[in-house]
Amino acid sequence: MGRLKLLHINVNYIANKRCKIQHYLHENEIDIACFNETLHKNRTPYLQNYTIIGTPATTPQQRGTAIAYKSNLIASEIQLSPPLGESTGIQITTATGKKIAIISYYISPTQSDNLPLEFFRQLIKNHKHLIILGDLNAKSKQLGSTTDNAAGKALDELLNTEPVTCINNRQPTRYPYNDHGQPELLDYAIISDNLAYLTYNFHIGEDLQSDHLPILFELASSINKIPPPEIYNFKKTDWKIYRNFISANLKEVNPTSRNTIDEAADHITHIITAAIKEATPITDPNQRYKLPQHIIKVIRQCRQLRRIHQRTRNNDIKLQLNQLKRKIAKLIKDHYKSLFDNRCKQLSNEKDASAFWKTVNKITRTRNSATKIPNLIVNGNTISEDTEKAETFKDYFSTVHQIPNNPAFNLNALLEATENIDSNKHLYTPQPQLLQNPPIDYEPITIEELLSTIKKSRNSAPGKDGTRYTHV
């Protein structure tokens, strides 16, 4: 039986914690992570080796939600429109065909008194297997809080009337930044009864420099995954094995017709491909994200200090904690600057021009690949909405690309020209006259000409067989 590791956290601005989150996901081998209060706008956050679907914070009242799942998982987005709060959803399929909906939901403290129970009931009705992870700002004594609020009572009603369960260990998930206020349980995992028995190892995670702590658990279920592609590490190719394999298996061919030329080409391609597999090791397609040990050590010290501060609320410890946070931020910044500087030193447009210009283009290209159409001014009115811009272009082109009705246009001339083209198609689309059995008359190609052509060709973008010019 496989397992799926899930995480939820109210991250309170994902951009300034990306490196710490990336390290934490890698360290804990998280498959699916749900985020609240991402505060991302138009640009979806990026995490290495993960695919991210997000709902941006497009207004000052919105906070943003997102779900990151391992790039080798097969998932589809679920379109959601809650009456209150914000949500992002995906659907995954288990190896047995079971479809599981995973929802990241957030509702602010100012709205939580009106927790939209009908929205949750509709989710439960539409999805037989459901996992809802989120900061509901709900306080319920029944679930482990010290007090009740309206959202907590609504959550109790949902759990008592619908086939869902809340899994938790009754521990607080939010610790306020300042010394005022008490730790609170605000983050929940609500799971269908038919999935709850498959969950295990629920626990509160380590500090990620948000006022909320992550919640983590595992689901005992095998999930459909995209098989990793075979990526060969050509830098470690054993060329002696490669040449010996080709010498031992390549048959001498003497093509005399088109068919025998194709057969010879297929045979050579097959031998080269087999030699590549024999002599070249396969590399892991996933890029390993790992911070240096000296930074990891400071992060662990910071986590320990955060736990002590949560228990004692001591001002001196809080001061040390803030100093460590600033130190971690500087260490990570210096680490990436060092990586960038070393990469730049290794580049040279004389030694490897291709790698040099690839890096230059990667640095200088625009981050957002989507082209933003500027605002349009039509008849003195400014059009800023994308749908209105599309309608404006449609109206414009529909008037331009049609037969005009003004007196200066000669409709008869157009009709006469069209009729002439239709009746004399052979004049405008001449058909090639091919011989039934054209003789083969090829200019002989010397080995020197062949080698010269191969050397001048780029060693990239191989065809379907994966053969590169290096192997030829």
C-alpha positions as CSV (number, residue, x, y, z in Angstrom):
1,M,0.0,0.0,0.0
2,G,1.4,3.4,-1.0
3,R,1.0,6.6,1.0
4,L,0.3,10.2,0.3
5,K,1.7,12.9,2.6
6,L,-0.3,16.1,2.9
7,L,0.4,19.5,4.5
8,H,-1.6,22.6,5.2
9,I,-0.4,26.0,6.5
10,N,-1.6,29.6,6.7
11,V,1.7,30.8,5.3
12,N,1.0,34.6,5.7
13,Y,2.8,35.7,2.5
14,I,4.5,32.9,0.5
15,A,7.0,35.0,-1.4
16,N,9.2,35.9,1.5
17,K,9.2,32.3,2.8
18,R,9.7,30.4,-0.4
19,C,13.1,29.0,0.3
20,K,12.1,27.8,3.8
21,I,8.9,26.3,2.5
22,Q,10.8,24.6,-0.3
23,H,13.3,23.1,2.1
24,Y,10.5,22.0,4.5
25,L,8.6,20.2,1.7
26,H,11.7,18.4,0.5
27,E,12.7,17.5,4.1
28,N,9.3,16.0,4.9
29,E,8.7,14.5,1.4
30,I,5.4,16.3,1.1
31,D,3.2,15.2,-1.9
32,I,0.5,17.8,-1.6
33,A,0.6,21.1,0.2
34,C,-2.3,23.5,0.8
35,F,-1.6,27.2,1.5
36,N,-3.8,30.0,2.9
37,E,-3.0,33.7,2.8
38,T,-0.4,33.4,0.0
39,L,-1.0,37.1,-0.8
40,H,0.1,36.3,-4.4
41,K,-1.3,38.5,-7.2
42,N,-1.2,37.6,-10.9
43,R,1.9,35.6,-10.7
44,T,1.5,32.0,-9.4
45,P,4.1,31.1,-6.8
46,Y,6.9,28.7,-7.8
47,L,8.2,25.7,-5.9
48,Q,10.8,23.4,-7.4
49,N,9.5,20.0,-8.5
50,Y,5.9,21.0,-7.7
51,T,2.9,22.1,-9.9
52,I,0.9,24.9,-8.3
53,I,-2.7,25.9,-8.8
54,G,-3.7,29.1,-7.1
55,T,-6.5,31.6,-6.5
56,P,-4.8,35.0,-6.4
57,A,-5.6,37.9,-4.0
58,T,-6.9,40.3,-6.6
59,T,-8.6,42.7,-4.1
60,P,-7.5,44.2,-0.8
61,Q,-10.0,42.0,1.0
62,Q,-8.7,38.8,-0.5
63,R,-5.7,36.8,0.9
64,G,-5.1,34.1,-1.7
65,T,-5.0,30.3,-1.6
66,A,-3.0,27.7,-3.5
67,I,-2.3,24.0,-3.7
68,A,1.1,22.6,-4.7
69,Y,1.4,19.0,-5.7
70,K,4.4,16.9,-6.8
71,S,5.0,17.2,-10.5
72,N,4.8,13.5,-11.0
73,L,1.2,13.3,-9.7
74,I,-1.8,13.4,-12.0
75,A,-4.3,16.0,-10.9
76,S,-7.0,18.3,-12.4
77,E,-8.3,21.6,-11.1
78,I,-11.7,21.9,-9.6
79,Q,-13.5,25.2,-10.3
80,L,-14.9,26.6,-7.0
81,S,-17.0,29.8,-6.2
82,P,-17.6,30.0,-2.5
83,P,-20.1,32.7,-1.4
84,L,-17.7,33.7,1.4
85,G,-14.0,33.0,1.8
86,E,-11.5,31.8,-0.8
87,S,-10.7,28.3,-2.1
88,T,-8.6,26.3,-4.5
89,G,-9.3,22.7,-5.4
90,I,-7.8,19.7,-7.2
91,Q,-8.9,16.2,-7.9
92,I,-6.5,13.2,-7.9
93,T,-7.2,9.5,-8.7
94,T,-6.0,6.5,-6.8
95,A,-4.6,3.4,-8.3
96,T,-8.0,1.7,-7.7
97,G,-9.8,4.5,-9.6
98,K,-11.0,6.4,-6.5
99,K,-11.3,10.1,-7.1
100,I,-10.3,12.3,-4.2
101,A,-11.1,16.0,-4.1
102,I,-8.7,18.2,-2.1
103,I,-9.8,21.7,-1.2
104,S,-7.7,24.5,0.3
105,Y,-10.2,26.9,2.0
106,Y,-9.7,30.1,3.9
107,I,-12.1,32.5,5.5
108,S,-11.1,35.7,7.3
109,P,-11.9,36.4,11.0
110,T,-14.3,39.2,9.9
111,Q,-16.3,36.7,7.8
112,S,-16.1,33.6,9.9
113,D,-19.3,34.3,11.8
114,N,-21.0,33.3,8.6
115,L,-19.2,30.1,7.7
116,P,-20.9,29.0,4.5
117,L,-22.3,25.6,5.5
118,E,-24.2,25.2,2.3
119,F,-21.0,25.5,0.3
120,F,-19.4,22.7,2.3
121,R,-22.6,20.6,2.1
122,Q,-22.5,21.0,-1.7
123,L,-18.9,19.9,-1.8
124,I,-19.7,16.8,0.3
125,K,-22.6,16.0,-2.0
126,N,-20.5,16.5,-5.2
127,H,-17.4,14.6,-4.0
128,K,-17.7,11.2,-2.5
129,H,-14.1,11.3,-1.2
130,L,-13.2,14.7,0.1
131,I,-10.4,16.4,2.0
132,I,-10.9,20.1,3.1
133,L,-7.8,21.8,4.6
134,G,-7.9,25.3,5.8
135,D,-7.8,28.1,8.3
136,L,-11.5,28.4,9.2
137,N,-11.0,30.8,12.1
138,A,-13.3,28.5,14.0
139,K,-13.1,27.9,17.8
140,S,-14.8,24.9,19.2
141,K,-14.5,23.4,22.6
142,Q,-15.6,20.1,21.1
143,L,-12.5,20.1,18.9
144,G,-9.9,21.4,21.4
145,S,-10.3,25.2,21.7
146,T,-10.8,26.9,25.0
147,T,-13.8,28.9,23.8
148,D,-16.5,28.7,21.2
149,N,-17.4,31.2,18.4
150,A,-20.1,31.3,15.7
151,A,-17.8,29.6,13.2
152,G,-16.9,26.8,15.7
153,K,-20.6,26.1,16.3
154,A,-21.3,26.0,12.6
155,L,-18.4,23.6,12.2
156,D,-19.8,21.4,15.0
157,E,-23.1,21.3,13.2
158,L,-21.4,20.3,9.9
159,L,-19.6,17.4,11.6
160,N,-22.7,16.2,13.4
161,T,-25.0,16.2,10.4
162,E,-22.7,15.2,7.4
163,P,-20.5,12.1,6.8
164,V,-17.2,13.9,7.5
165,T,-14.7,13.8,10.3
166,C,-12.2,16.4,11.7
167,I,-8.9,14.9,12.4
168,N,-6.6,16.8,14.9
169,N,-4.6,16.3,18.1
170,R,-6.3,19.2,19.9
171,Q,-3.1,21.2,19.8
172,P,-2.9,25.0,18.9
173,T,-2.0,25.9,15.3
174,R,-1.7,29.6,15.7
175,Y,0.7,31.5,18.0
176,P,0.3,35.3,17.9
177,Y,3.4,37.3,16.9
178,N,3.1,39.6,19.9
179,D,2.8,38.7,23.6
180,H,-0.9,39.5,23.6
181,G,-3.4,36.8,23.0
182,Q,-3.4,33.1,23.5
183,P,-2.4,30.2,21.2
184,E,-5.5,29.0,19.3
185,L,-6.6,26.0,17.2
186,L,-7.8,27.6,13.9
187,D,-6.6,25.2,11.2
188,Y,-8.5,22.0,10.5
189,A,-8.5,18.9,8.3
190,I,-12.0,17.8,7.5
191,I,-12.2,14.5,5.8
192,S,-14.9,12.2,4.4
193,D,-15.7,9.3,6.7
194,N,-14.8,6.8,3.9
195,L,-11.2,8.3,4.0
196,A,-10.7,9.1,7.6
197,Y,-9.8,5.5,8.6
198,L,-6.9,5.7,6.0
199,T,-5.3,8.7,7.7
200,Y,-2.5,8.4,10.2
201,N,0.5,10.2,11.7
202,F,-1.3,13.5,12.2
203,H,0.9,16.1,13.9
204,I,1.6,19.8,14.1
205,G,4.8,20.7,12.2
206,E,7.7,23.0,12.7
207,D,7.8,26.8,12.6
208,L,7.9,28.3,9.1
209,Q,8.1,31.9,10.4
210,S,4.3,32.4,10.1
211,D,2.0,33.0,13.1
212,H,0.4,29.6,12.1
213,L,2.1,26.2,12.3
214,P,1.6,23.6,9.6
215,I,-0.5,20.5,10.1
216,L,0.7,17.3,8.5
217,F,-0.8,13.8,8.0
218,E,-0.5,10.8,5.8
219,L,-3.2,8.9,3.7
220,A,-2.7,5.2,3.1
221,S,-3.5,5.1,-0.6
222,S,-1.6,4.6,-3.9
223,I,-2.0,7.5,-6.3
224,N,-1.6,7.4,-10.1
225,K,1.7,9.0,-11.0
226,I,3.3,10.1,-14.2
227,P,6.2,7.7,-14.9
228,P,9.5,9.6,-14.8
229,P,11.1,10.1,-18.2
230,E,14.4,8.3,-19.0
231,I,17.0,11.2,-18.9
232,Y,20.5,10.1,-19.7
233,N,23.5,11.7,-18.2
234,F,25.7,12.1,-21.3
235,K,28.5,13.6,-19.3
236,K,29.1,10.2,-17.8
237,T,28.8,8.1,-21.0
238,D,31.4,5.4,-21.2
239,W,32.5,5.9,-24.8
240,K,34.6,2.7,-24.8
241,I,31.5,0.6,-24.0
242,Y,29.6,2.7,-26.6
243,R,32.0,2.0,-29.4
244,N,32.5,-1.7,-28.6
245,F,28.7,-2.2,-28.6
246,I,28.3,-0.6,-32.0
247,S,31.3,-2.5,-33.5
248,A,29.9,-5.8,-32.2
249,N,26.3,-5.3,-33.3
250,L,26.4,-3.1,-36.5
251,K,25.9,-5.1,-39.7
252,E,27.5,-4.1,-42.9
253,V,24.8,-2.8,-45.3
254,N,24.9,-2.0,-49.0
255,P,21.7,-0.2,-49.9
256,T,20.6,-0.4,-53.5
257,S,17.0,1.0,-53.4
258,R,14.9,3.3,-51.4
259,N,13.5,0.5,-49.2
260,T,17.0,-0.8,-48.4
261,I,18.2,2.7,-47.5
262,D,15.3,3.1,-45.0
263,E,16.0,-0.4,-43.6
264,A,19.7,0.5,-43.2
265,A,18.8,3.8,-41.5
266,D,16.4,2.1,-39.1
267,H,19.1,-0.6,-38.2
268,I,21.8,2.0,-37.5
269,T,19.4,4.1,-35.4
270,H,18.4,1.0,-33.4
271,I,22.0,0.1,-32.7
272,I,22.9,3.7,-31.7
273,T,19.9,3.8,-29.3
274,A,20.8,0.5,-27.8
275,A,24.4,1.6,-27.4
276,I,23.3,4.8,-25.5
277,K,21.3,2.7,-23.1
278,E,24.2,0.3,-22.6
279,A,26.9,3.0,-22.0
280,T,25.0,6.0,-20.4
281,P,23.6,6.1,-16.9
282,I,20.1,7.4,-16.3
283,T,19.8,10.5,-14.1
284,D,17.0,11.5,-11.7
285,P,14.7,14.0,-13.5
286,N,13.8,15.6,-10.2
287,Q,16.1,18.4,-9.1
288,R,17.1,17.9,-5.5
289,Y,16.5,21.0,-3.4
290,K,18.8,21.2,-0.5
291,L,20.2,24.1,1.5
292,P,23.8,23.9,2.8
293,Q,24.2,22.2,6.2
294,H,25.3,25.4,8.0
295,I,22.0,27.1,7.0
296,I,19.9,24.0,8.0
297,K,21.6,24.0,11.4
298,V,20.6,27.6,12.0
299,I,17.0,26.9,10.8
300,R,16.8,24.0,13.4
301,Q,18.1,26.4,16.1
302,C,15.4,28.8,15.1
303,R,12.7,26.2,15.4
304,Q,13.9,25.1,18.9
305,L,13.9,28.7,20.0
306,R,10.4,29.3,18.6
307,R,9.1,26.4,20.7
308,I,10.7,27.7,23.8
309,H,9.2,31.2,23.1
310,Q,5.8,29.6,22.6
311,R,6.0,28.1,26.1
312,T,7.6,31.0,28.0
313,R,6.7,34.1,26.1
314,N,10.0,35.5,27.3
315,N,11.1,38.9,25.7
316,D,14.8,38.0,25.7
317,I,14.1,34.8,23.8
318,K,11.9,36.6,21.4
319,L,14.8,39.1,20.7
320,Q,17.1,36.1,20.0
321,L,14.4,34.5,17.8
322,N,14.1,37.7,15.6
323,Q,17.9,37.9,15.3
324,L,18.0,34.3,14.1
325,K,15.2,34.9,11.5
326,R,17.2,37.9,10.1
327,K,20.4,35.7,10.1
328,I,18.6,32.9,8.2
329,A,17.3,35.4,5.6
330,K,20.8,36.8,5.0
331,L,22.4,33.3,4.9
332,I,19.9,32.2,2.2
333,K,20.4,35.4,0.2
334,D,24.2,35.1,0.4
335,H,23.9,31.4,-0.6
336,Y,22.0,32.1,-3.8
337,K,24.3,35.0,-4.6
338,S,27.3,32.7,-4.3
339,L,25.7,30.2,-6.6
340,F,24.9,32.9,-9.1
341,D,28.5,34.3,-9.0
342,N,30.1,30.9,-9.4
343,R,27.9,30.1,-12.4
344,C,28.8,33.4,-14.0
345,K,32.5,32.7,-13.5
346,Q,32.2,29.3,-15.2
347,L,30.5,30.9,-18.2
348,S,32.5,31.9,-21.2
349,N,31.2,32.8,-24.7
350,E,34.5,31.4,-26.0
351,K,34.5,28.0,-24.3
352,D,30.8,27.2,-24.5
353,A,28.8,29.9,-26.3
354,S,25.6,27.8,-26.3
355,A,25.5,27.5,-22.4
356,F,26.5,31.2,-22.1
357,W,23.7,32.5,-24.2
358,K,21.1,30.2,-22.7
359,T,22.0,31.6,-19.3
360,V,21.9,35.2,-20.5
361,N,18.5,34.6,-22.1
362,K,17.2,32.9,-18.9
363,I,18.3,35.9,-16.8
364,T,17.0,38.6,-19.1
365,R,13.7,37.1,-20.3
366,T,10.5,38.4,-18.9
367,R,9.2,36.5,-15.9
368,N,5.5,36.5,-17.1
369,S,5.2,34.7,-20.4
370,A,1.6,35.9,-20.9
371,T,1.5,39.1,-23.0
372,K,-0.5,41.8,-21.3
373,I,-2.6,43.8,-23.8
374,P,-2.5,47.5,-22.8
375,N,-5.6,49.5,-22.2
376,L,-7.5,50.5,-25.3
377,I,-9.0,53.9,-26.0
378,V,-12.0,53.7,-28.3
379,N,-14.1,56.8,-29.0
380,G,-12.6,58.6,-26.0
381,N,-13.4,55.7,-23.6
382,T,-10.7,53.6,-21.8
383,I,-11.2,49.8,-22.0
384,S,-9.3,47.9,-19.3
385,E,-11.2,44.6,-18.9
386,D,-9.9,41.6,-20.9
387,T,-13.3,40.6,-22.0
388,E,-14.2,44.1,-23.3
389,K,-10.8,44.2,-25.1
390,A,-11.7,40.9,-26.9
391,E,-15.1,42.2,-27.9
392,T,-13.5,45.4,-29.2
393,F,-11.1,43.5,-31.4
394,K,-13.9,41.2,-32.6
395,D,-16.1,44.1,-33.6
396,Y,-13.1,45.8,-35.4
397,F,-12.1,42.8,-37.4
398,S,-15.6,41.9,-38.3
399,T,-16.0,45.3,-40.0
400,V,-12.6,45.2,-41.7
401,H,-12.7,41.6,-43.1
402,Q,-15.9,41.8,-45.1
403,I,-17.0,43.0,-48.5
404,P,-17.4,46.8,-48.3
405,N,-20.6,48.4,-49.5
406,N,-19.2,51.8,-50.4
407,P,-19.6,53.1,-54.0
408,A,-15.8,53.0,-54.6
409,F,-15.8,49.2,-54.4
410,N,-16.5,47.2,-57.6
411,L,-18.4,44.1,-56.5
412,N,-18.6,42.9,-60.1
413,A,-14.9,42.9,-60.5
414,L,-14.5,40.7,-57.3
415,L,-17.1,38.2,-58.6
416,E,-15.5,38.0,-62.0
417,A,-12.1,37.4,-60.5
418,T,-13.5,34.7,-58.1
419,E,-15.3,32.9,-61.0
420,N,-12.1,33.0,-63.1
421,I,-10.0,31.4,-60.3
422,D,-12.6,28.7,-59.6
423,S,-12.9,27.7,-63.3
424,N,-9.1,27.6,-63.9
425,K,-7.8,26.0,-60.7
426,H,-5.1,24.1,-62.7
427,L,-3.5,27.5,-63.6
428,Y,-3.1,28.5,-59.9
429,T,-2.4,25.1,-58.3
430,P,-0.4,23.2,-60.9
431,Q,-0.1,19.5,-60.1
432,P,3.4,18.0,-60.2
433,Q,4.0,15.3,-62.8
434,L,5.7,12.4,-61.1
435,L,7.2,9.4,-62.8
436,Q,5.9,6.0,-61.7
437,N,9.3,4.6,-61.0
438,P,11.9,7.4,-61.0
439,P,15.4,6.1,-61.3
440,I,17.8,6.4,-58.3
441,D,20.5,8.9,-59.2
442,Y,22.3,10.1,-56.0
443,E,25.5,12.0,-55.8
444,P,28.0,10.0,-53.8
445,I,28.7,11.4,-50.3
446,T,32.2,11.1,-48.9
447,I,33.0,10.3,-45.3
448,E,34.7,13.7,-44.9
449,E,31.6,15.6,-46.1
450,L,29.4,13.6,-43.7
451,L,31.7,14.3,-40.7
452,S,32.0,17.9,-41.6
453,T,28.2,18.3,-41.6
454,I,27.7,16.5,-38.3
455,K,30.4,18.6,-36.6
456,K,28.6,21.8,-37.7
457,S,25.2,20.6,-36.4
458,R,23.9,21.4,-33.0
459,N,24.1,18.7,-30.4
460,S,20.6,19.4,-29.1
461,A,16.9,18.8,-29.9
462,P,17.3,15.1,-30.8
463,G,14.5,13.4,-32.7
464,K,12.1,10.7,-31.4
465,D,14.8,8.1,-31.2
466,G,16.8,10.4,-28.8
467,T,20.0,10.1,-30.9
468,R,22.3,13.1,-30.7
469,Y,25.0,14.2,-33.1
470,T,27.6,13.3,-30.4
471,H,26.7,9.6,-30.7
472,V,26.9,9.7,-34.5
